[in-house]
Amino acid sequence: MDAEDVERELQDTSNPFLTKILQLQKNNEKRISRLETQVKAQEALIIGMSGIPFRRSNQHYSEYFQKETRKFEQIGARRFYISDKHFPDSLPVAEGICRQMGGSLVAIKDQDELDAINAKVNNNTRFWLGINDRKNNGTYVSQATGKVAPFLKWRSGEPNNKGGDEHCVELLDGEMNDVPCSMHLFTICQEGNGV
């Protein structure tokens, strides 16, 4: 049976099963078309609001990011890059941004460094930290070194591993909180891979 035979058989409306398949196919094509239109409208809205191209992938974003001025700045004793001007990022994108710059997500080394960073960031803004307990629940390690995180300052009641799914760490208002690794947060990179 070749393609023409299949097409003729599908056009045979006396078969209720084939008729139903054709109806479903047409409905799905309409739905796909509506979704594509909605996606284009959302992209246009995002571009209009921010002037930033909508990023469909890490590659698209990294192409934009390369055009953006990005520099480490001296904050306290080390150098950092704080990205809070655009959209929050997924953890893999945030890690990629830091790697592209020759660094890693920040693991804060002490209270002085936390105070210096906190003075540079906006209150109520959430940032990824390069600390997690994905391998061993309750043991928080630096992503850069794989060693136990040198400094942790938890919010009251944290870490709580709420829902059994909070294995990454955010910085919020000068304190740390365990969060799901699937969130989208802003980025703080540290120069190099120490701490």
Backbone bond lengths (Angstrom), bond angles and torsions (degrees), N, CA, C in turn:
res aa  C-N    CA-C-N  psi(-1)  N-CA   C-N-CA  omega(-1)  CA-C   N-CA-C  phi
1 M - - - 1.448 - - 1.530 108.20 -
2 D 1.337 116.12 121.85 1.463 119.42 -179.80 1.534 110.17 -95.10
3 A 1.335 115.67 -179.63 1.466 121.60 -175.49 1.525 112.24 -60.25
4 E 1.344 117.38 -37.28 1.467 120.35 -179.86 1.526 110.68 -65.82
5 D 1.353 116.86 -40.01 1.464 120.19 178.06 1.528 110.56 -62.98
6 V 1.336 116.69 -42.08 1.462 120.79 178.94 1.519 110.05 -62.90
7 E 1.339 116.71 -44.46 1.464 121.15 179.93 1.524 110.95 -61.35
8 R 1.342 116.99 -43.96 1.472 120.52 178.52 1.525 110.34 -61.83
9 E 1.337 116.55 -42.07 1.459 120.12 -178.93 1.531 110.75 -66.01
10 L 1.331 116.39 -38.49 1.455 119.64 178.50 1.526 111.98 -66.83
11 Q 1.334 117.14 -29.16 1.458 120.63 179.94 1.528 112.40 -80.00
12 D 1.322 116.40 -10.16 1.454 121.54 177.76 1.527 108.75 -71.14
13 T 1.335 116.38 105.46 1.459 121.26 -175.23 1.521 112.82 -80.79
14 S 1.312 117.70 -1.12 1.468 119.25 179.08 1.529 111.31 -78.47
15 N 1.336 117.23 -14.54 1.461 121.10 179.18 1.529 108.18 -95.42
16 P 1.342 118.80 108.12 1.475 120.97 -175.68 1.535 113.28 -63.14
17 F 1.312 117.42 -33.55 1.460 120.49 178.61 1.525 110.83 -63.54
18 L 1.335 116.25 -46.78 1.467 120.13 179.96 1.525 111.27 -67.76
19 T 1.330 116.10 -35.06 1.464 119.93 177.09 1.529 110.20 -61.81
20 K 1.332 116.35 -42.50 1.465 121.01 179.28 1.532 110.87 -63.86
21 I 1.332 117.26 -41.65 1.464 121.21 177.80 1.529 110.31 -60.21
22 L 1.321 117.13 -44.08 1.469 120.46 178.96 1.529 111.08 -62.80
23 Q 1.330 116.65 -41.15 1.470 119.67 177.94 1.524 110.82 -62.29
24 L 1.317 116.75 -45.28 1.459 120.66 178.89 1.521 111.27 -61.76
25 Q 1.319 117.10 -41.07 1.463 120.96 179.53 1.530 110.46 -62.13
26 K 1.325 117.03 -45.44 1.459 120.22 179.56 1.522 111.36 -64.39
27 N 1.348 116.28 -42.51 1.472 119.64 178.20 1.525 111.38 -61.97
28 N 1.309 116.93 -42.37 1.459 120.29 179.14 1.520 111.76 -64.59
29 E 1.327 117.61 -39.88 1.463 120.73 177.45 1.523 110.78 -62.02
30 K 1.346 117.07 -39.59 1.463 120.86 177.66 1.529 110.56 -65.27
31 R 1.337 116.40 -43.47 1.456 120.56 179.81 1.528 110.96 -62.56
32 I 1.302 116.68 -44.20 1.467 120.79 178.87 1.520 110.49 -60.71
33 S 1.308 116.53 -43.72 1.464 120.46 179.01 1.530 110.83 -61.25
34 R 1.352 117.15 -43.59 1.478 120.39 178.28 1.523 110.79 -63.36
35 L 1.329 117.40 -42.45 1.462 120.66 179.39 1.524 111.60 -63.53
36 E 1.319 117.27 -41.89 1.465 120.14 178.23 1.521 110.21 -61.41
37 T 1.321 117.37 -40.25 1.463 121.19 178.21 1.530 110.43 -64.21
38 Q 1.339 116.97 -42.22 1.455 120.94 179.01 1.530 111.62 -64.65
39 V 1.319 117.48 -40.76 1.464 121.13 178.81 1.524 110.06 -62.65
40 K 1.325 117.07 -44.73 1.468 120.17 179.07 1.525 110.91 -61.92
41 A 1.320 116.79 -38.91 1.467 119.99 179.14 1.533 110.56 -66.40
42 Q 1.336 117.25 -41.50 1.465 120.69 177.98 1.528 110.95 -63.93
43 E 1.329 117.11 -42.52 1.463 120.31 178.31 1.524 110.46 -60.84
44 A 1.325 116.53 -43.80 1.467 120.32 179.40 1.523 110.69 -62.61
45 L 1.331 116.62 -39.48 1.451 120.90 178.63 1.525 111.20 -63.91
46 I 1.327 116.67 -44.47 1.463 120.60 179.92 1.522 110.65 -63.42
47 I 1.314 116.70 -45.32 1.460 120.42 179.55 1.529 109.85 -62.72
48 G 1.326 116.84 -41.58 1.462 120.71 -179.85 1.516 112.41 -64.90
49 M 1.321 117.00 -36.51 1.465 120.82 -178.25 1.513 112.25 -75.44
50 S 1.318 117.02 -35.14 1.459 118.78 -169.47 1.519 114.84 -117.67
51 G 1.315 116.64 -21.34 1.462 119.05 -173.09 1.522 112.07 76.74
52 I 1.329 117.27 3.35 1.465 121.26 -179.59 1.518 108.73 -101.16
53 P 1.325 118.12 132.33 1.452 119.36 177.40 1.522 111.11 -61.25
54 F 1.332 115.56 139.73 1.460 120.09 178.10 1.510 109.05 -65.84
55 R 1.319 117.19 132.74 1.455 119.63 -176.27 1.516 110.19 -99.96
56 R 1.303 115.50 116.40 1.458 121.43 177.86 1.517 110.56 -87.63
57 S 1.320 117.73 -18.85 1.462 119.93 -176.95 1.519 109.22 -153.69
58 N 1.316 115.53 167.46 1.464 120.23 176.53 1.520 110.39 -59.39
59 Q 1.343 116.88 -37.79 1.463 119.86 -177.86 1.528 110.33 -64.20
60 H 1.341 117.33 -45.02 1.456 120.48 179.65 1.525 109.90 -60.19
61 Y 1.344 116.54 -43.91 1.452 120.17 -179.67 1.522 110.76 -65.71
62 S 1.325 117.36 -42.26 1.461 118.91 -177.44 1.529 110.64 -65.64
63 E 1.339 117.29 -30.68 1.464 119.21 175.60 1.524 109.84 -63.98
64 Y 1.344 117.53 -41.93 1.456 120.61 177.45 1.528 110.19 -67.68
65 F 1.325 115.35 -43.75 1.460 120.66 -175.37 1.523 111.25 -61.80
66 Q 1.350 117.22 -33.78 1.459 119.94 179.08 1.519 110.90 -63.92
67 K 1.337 117.71 -28.40 1.455 121.42 179.06 1.530 110.99 -78.37
68 E 1.335 116.13 -26.08 1.459 121.48 -178.91 1.533 109.07 -73.41
69 T 1.313 116.32 143.62 1.456 119.57 175.51 1.509 108.20 -73.83
70 R 1.281 115.96 123.36 1.460 120.25 -179.54 1.510 108.51 -137.03
71 K 1.296 114.34 120.20 1.455 119.73 -177.63 1.512 109.07 -140.49
72 F 1.316 114.88 144.80 1.452 119.30 170.32 1.520 107.49 -73.89
73 E 1.317 115.72 144.40 1.458 119.89 175.44 1.520 108.80 -125.78
74 Q 1.309 114.61 149.93 1.459 120.42 179.04 1.520 108.92 -71.12
75 I 1.322 116.22 121.51 1.459 122.38 175.14 1.521 105.29 -132.54
76 G 1.301 117.27 108.97 1.461 119.83 -174.55 1.526 109.25 68.10
77 A 1.321 116.60 -134.31 1.465 121.13 -175.02 1.527 113.76 -87.82
78 R 1.344 118.09 -11.10 1.471 120.26 -177.38 1.522 110.53 -126.14
79 R 1.339 115.11 178.61 1.461 120.87 -178.02 1.529 109.50 -112.46
80 F 1.352 114.83 136.96 1.461 121.62 -175.45 1.520 110.59 -136.68
81 Y 1.325 114.89 159.12 1.461 122.13 170.20 1.521 106.55 -123.49
82 I 1.328 116.97 125.06 1.461 122.13 179.55 1.524 107.93 -111.98
83 S 1.318 115.96 118.77 1.455 121.69 179.85 1.521 108.93 -109.19
84 D 1.332 115.74 99.38 1.466 119.47 177.60 1.528 110.90 -134.95
85 K 1.318 116.47 21.00 1.459 120.28 -174.93 1.524 113.25 -93.96
86 H 1.330 117.12 -18.94 1.463 119.90 -173.54 1.521 110.34 -120.58
87 F 1.311 116.68 -127.04 1.458 121.64 -177.90 1.520 110.96 -98.16
88 P 1.326 117.11 149.11 1.463 119.40 171.70 1.529 109.51 -63.42
89 D 1.319 116.25 155.43 1.458 121.10 -176.56 1.519 111.67 -120.64
90 S 1.329 114.79 156.30 1.453 119.97 171.03 1.523 107.50 -69.05
91 L 1.314 117.08 163.30 1.458 120.82 -179.89 1.534 111.81 -59.46
92 P 1.350 120.00 -46.11 1.473 118.65 179.28 1.534 113.22 -60.78
93 V 1.334 117.85 -37.28 1.468 120.22 178.58 1.523 109.80 -68.09
94 A 1.337 117.29 -44.12 1.474 120.91 179.14 1.527 110.28 -60.09
95 E 1.327 116.92 -44.47 1.464 120.15 178.28 1.527 110.77 -61.33
96 G 1.352 116.21 -40.41 1.465 120.73 179.39 1.517 112.58 -64.61
97 I 1.327 116.92 -39.25 1.469 121.23 177.78 1.527 109.11 -59.07
98 C 1.318 116.15 -48.44 1.469 120.22 -178.32 1.524 111.24 -64.46
99 R 1.330 117.14 -42.04 1.477 120.35 178.43 1.523 111.28 -61.32
100 Q 1.347 116.16 -42.53 1.470 119.96 179.37 1.519 111.19 -59.58
101 M 1.305 116.76 -29.83 1.460 121.31 -178.78 1.528 112.40 -87.77
102 G 1.326 116.89 -3.80 1.466 120.00 -178.23 1.516 112.52 85.25
103 G 1.331 116.44 29.03 1.450 120.30 -179.18 1.511 111.74 -139.64
104 S 1.319 115.08 -156.34 1.460 121.80 178.56 1.520 108.41 -150.68
105 L 1.331 115.86 166.40 1.460 118.41 174.24 1.521 108.96 -58.37
106 V 1.311 115.97 144.72 1.463 120.86 -172.39 1.523 112.48 -70.73
107 A 1.325 114.55 137.35 1.463 123.40 165.60 1.530 104.39 -118.30
108 I 1.293 116.31 112.27 1.471 121.66 -173.21 1.521 109.37 -72.68
109 K 1.357 115.58 136.29 1.472 118.95 -173.23 1.519 114.93 -92.04
110 D 1.361 118.08 -25.12 1.466 118.31 -178.91 1.533 109.97 -165.86
111 Q 1.316 116.43 177.19 1.467 121.86 -177.70 1.525 111.69 -63.30
112 D 1.334 118.14 -38.54 1.471 120.55 178.81 1.527 110.54 -60.03
113 E 1.326 116.62 -43.91 1.466 120.03 179.65 1.527 110.49 -66.74
114 L 1.313 117.94 -41.18 1.460 121.21 176.90 1.524 110.54 -59.46
115 D 1.326 117.40 -44.44 1.463 121.07 179.39 1.529 111.26 -62.42
116 A 1.341 116.79 -41.50 1.470 120.98 -179.50 1.529 110.97 -65.30
117 I 1.320 116.94 -43.25 1.471 120.69 178.44 1.523 109.83 -67.31
118 N 1.319 116.76 -45.04 1.458 120.93 -178.10 1.526 111.64 -59.60
119 A 1.322 117.29 -32.11 1.469 121.07 178.08 1.531 111.76 -68.08
120 K 1.327 117.45 -19.88 1.467 121.97 -177.48 1.521 113.93 -96.65
121 V 1.323 118.39 -13.56 1.462 120.49 -174.97 1.520 110.79 -106.81
122 N 1.319 115.39 158.61 1.461 121.40 178.48 1.519 110.59 -78.18
123 N 1.325 115.92 140.76 1.465 119.64 173.45 1.524 109.41 -62.37
124 N 1.300 116.09 153.73 1.467 123.70 179.51 1.520 113.17 63.64
125 T 1.328 118.03 16.23 1.459 121.24 175.17 1.523 107.70 -106.42
126 R 1.317 115.67 133.69 1.458 121.44 -174.28 1.529 109.65 -100.54
127 F 1.336 115.83 133.15 1.460 122.27 -177.04 1.524 111.14 -126.85
128 W 1.343 115.01 141.97 1.459 119.69 171.46 1.525 109.85 -68.59
129 L 1.316 116.17 140.65 1.453 122.19 167.24 1.526 107.28 -113.10
130 G 1.305 116.34 152.74 1.462 121.09 179.55 1.513 111.28 -85.63
131 I 1.327 115.95 52.92 1.464 122.65 -177.89 1.522 107.50 -135.26
132 N 1.328 117.38 137.17 1.463 120.05 176.81 1.529 110.65 -156.05
133 D 1.328 114.70 167.97 1.469 120.86 174.05 1.531 109.89 -125.96
134 R 1.335 115.98 37.03 1.466 120.63 -176.78 1.525 113.06 -64.49
135 K 1.317 118.08 -33.95 1.473 119.84 -177.76 1.517 112.42 -82.62
136 N 1.334 117.15 -36.73 1.460 121.37 -176.06 1.522 108.17 -141.06
137 N 1.324 116.44 102.67 1.458 121.65 -175.65 1.533 111.05 -52.24
138 G 1.334 115.54 125.05 1.459 121.39 178.51 1.518 114.22 94.44
139 T 1.330 118.06 -11.11 1.459 121.56 177.12 1.524 107.61 -108.16
140 Y 1.308 116.16 104.57 1.464 121.60 -174.69 1.524 110.29 -90.08
141 V 1.339 114.85 123.57 1.459 120.79 -176.96 1.521 110.56 -120.30
142 S 1.324 115.47 156.02 1.457 122.71 174.00 1.534 107.88 -75.37
143 Q 1.329 116.54 129.72 1.462 119.86 176.64 1.525 110.89 -64.77
144 A 1.315 117.34 -30.72 1.468 121.20 -176.28 1.522 111.70 -70.75
145 T 1.325 116.68 -38.99 1.464 119.64 -173.52 1.519 114.07 -111.43
146 G 1.329 117.63 -21.20 1.453 121.17 -175.29 1.521 112.59 78.30
147 K 1.321 116.85 1.89 1.470 121.89 179.80 1.528 109.84 -93.92
148 V 1.318 115.99 162.47 1.462 121.10 177.99 1.532 108.52 -54.96
149 A 1.330 115.61 134.40 1.468 120.70 -179.62 1.521 109.53 -57.81
150 P 1.346 116.91 132.68 1.460 120.10 -174.61 1.522 114.34 -73.03
151 F 1.331 117.09 -21.01 1.457 119.71 -174.75 1.521 109.15 -150.72
152 L 1.315 116.29 130.48 1.463 122.36 176.56 1.528 108.54 -135.81
153 K 1.305 116.20 129.82 1.469 120.75 175.51 1.530 106.51 -130.11
154 W 1.315 115.16 97.11 1.455 121.44 -173.03 1.521 112.23 -84.02
155 R 1.325 115.38 147.63 1.465 121.99 168.84 1.529 107.41 -63.90
156 S 1.303 117.14 159.27 1.456 121.64 178.17 1.537 109.77 -56.61
157 G 1.328 116.49 130.69 1.463 121.37 178.59 1.510 114.51 83.35
158 E 1.322 117.09 3.11 1.471 121.19 -178.62 1.524 109.55 -112.55
159 P 1.310 118.67 158.86 1.462 127.11 -8.20 1.528 110.12 -75.33
160 N 1.340 116.01 147.11 1.462 119.31 -178.23 1.527 113.42 -124.58
161 N 1.324 117.40 -5.19 1.469 121.37 179.60 1.529 111.00 46.29
162 K 1.309 115.85 47.11 1.468 122.37 -177.41 1.528 110.49 -54.34
163 G 1.286 116.05 128.75 1.460 121.29 179.55 1.516 113.19 72.31
164 G 1.332 117.57 6.28 1.464 120.75 -179.17 1.512 113.42 69.74
165 D 1.349 117.04 16.88 1.465 120.63 -173.01 1.530 112.93 -128.14
166 E 1.332 118.80 15.72 1.461 120.40 -177.83 1.526 109.46 -106.58
167 H 1.335 115.49 95.48 1.462 120.58 -175.53 1.529 113.33 -121.32
168 C 1.326 117.61 -0.41 1.460 121.39 175.49 1.527 107.91 -112.83
169 V 1.332 116.47 169.42 1.464 120.24 -173.73 1.529 109.97 -126.56
170 E 1.332 114.48 137.33 1.459 121.59 175.59 1.521 109.24 -115.79
171 L 1.343 114.38 159.17 1.455 122.70 170.54 1.521 106.76 -107.80
172 L 1.326 116.40 126.02 1.451 121.59 179.26 1.523 108.29 -142.28
173 D 1.308 116.62 118.28 1.471 121.86 178.58 1.523 112.50 53.68
174 G 1.328 116.53 42.22 1.451 121.05 174.19 1.514 115.53 79.09
175 E 1.336 116.43 8.76 1.458 119.76 178.65 1.522 109.58 -134.42
176 M 1.330 114.91 162.46 1.460 121.07 -176.49 1.523 110.69 -103.11
177 N 1.325 114.31 150.90 1.452 122.59 -178.07 1.516 108.10 -146.08
178 D 1.325 117.90 137.27 1.465 119.15 174.45 1.521 108.65 -81.99
179 V 1.331 115.30 137.33 1.462 122.42 -175.42 1.527 109.14 -139.34
180 P 1.349 116.88 161.96 1.460 119.07 173.47 1.535 110.05 -63.71
181 C 1.310 116.50 141.77 1.473 121.03 -179.66 1.524 112.17 -70.96
182 S 1.326 117.73 -5.87 1.464 122.10 -178.34 1.528 112.89 -89.31
183 M 1.314 118.20 -0.78 1.466 120.94 -177.25 1.536 111.33 -72.20
184 H 1.320 116.08 171.63 1.455 123.82 173.41 1.523 107.40 -118.43
185 L 1.334 115.90 115.23 1.459 121.86 -177.96 1.529 109.26 -130.71
186 F 1.320 116.73 170.02 1.455 120.69 174.55 1.524 109.46 -77.22
187 T 1.328 115.93 172.26 1.462 121.31 -168.86 1.516 111.94 -120.11
188 I 1.329 115.91 137.22 1.469 122.06 167.18 1.521 106.52 -125.98
189 C 1.329 115.95 119.14 1.463 121.80 178.22 1.514 109.69 -103.15
190 Q 1.307 116.21 145.96 1.459 121.55 171.05 1.514 107.21 -106.91
191 E 1.309 116.23 144.17 1.474 120.67 178.15 1.523 108.19 -70.74
192 G 1.319 116.99 133.78 1.463 121.91 -179.54 1.506 111.66 76.84
193 N 1.311 115.91 -169.68 1.463 120.87 -175.83 1.509 113.33 -121.38
194 G 1.318 118.01 21.97 1.462 121.33 179.07 1.506 111.97 -78.46
195 V 1.309 117.08 172.21 1.471 128.73 178.45 1.504 110.98 66.36
